[in-house]
Amino acid sequence: MPRASPKQLPFCGLASAGFTLKALWWIAVIVIIVWLLGFVVRTADSGGRKGRWYRW
């Protein structure tokens, strides 16, 4: 099995880091969209007013 040369190792690390960062950006975008949708689709309380967006 061929071994990677020392010149190739930084490129492999950068490629995997780039993929990881891109995946994390997509996860962050999805989380922000779901969070913003929570403001729009929040339920009303018994008085007909919109409830608080937090649960504490």
N, C-alpha and C positions, 0 to 999 in steps of 0.2 A: 504494500500500500504506500503510495507516494506521500511524503511529508510536505507540509507547507513550509515555504522558505520564510525567513524572518521579514522579508519585504512584504509578503502577502498578509501577514498577521494583522498589521494596523488597518489594512483595507477591509479585512473581514470584520474586524471590530467596528469600524465606522459604518459599514453596510448594515450590520445588525442593529447598531444604535440608531441609525436613520429609520429603519423599519419600525423599531420600537417607538420612537418619537412620533412617527406618523400615526401609528395605531393609537397612541395615547391622545393625540390631537382629536382623532375621530371619536374616541370615548368621551372626551371633554365636551365636544360639540353636542353629542347625543344627550349627555347629562344636563347641559344648559338648556337644551330645547325642552326636555321633560320638566325641568324646574320652572321654566317660563310658562309652559302649558298648565302647570299647577295653579298659577295666578288666574288664568282665564277660566279654568273648569272647576274651580273650587266650589264646594257645596254651600248652600244658604242655610242659616240656622232657623230655628222655629219662628223667629220674628220676620223672616223674609230677607234679612240682611246677609251680606256675604260674611262668612266666618273668617276668623284670623288665619293667616297663612302659616302660623307656627302652632305647635301643640303643647308648649310648656305651660 
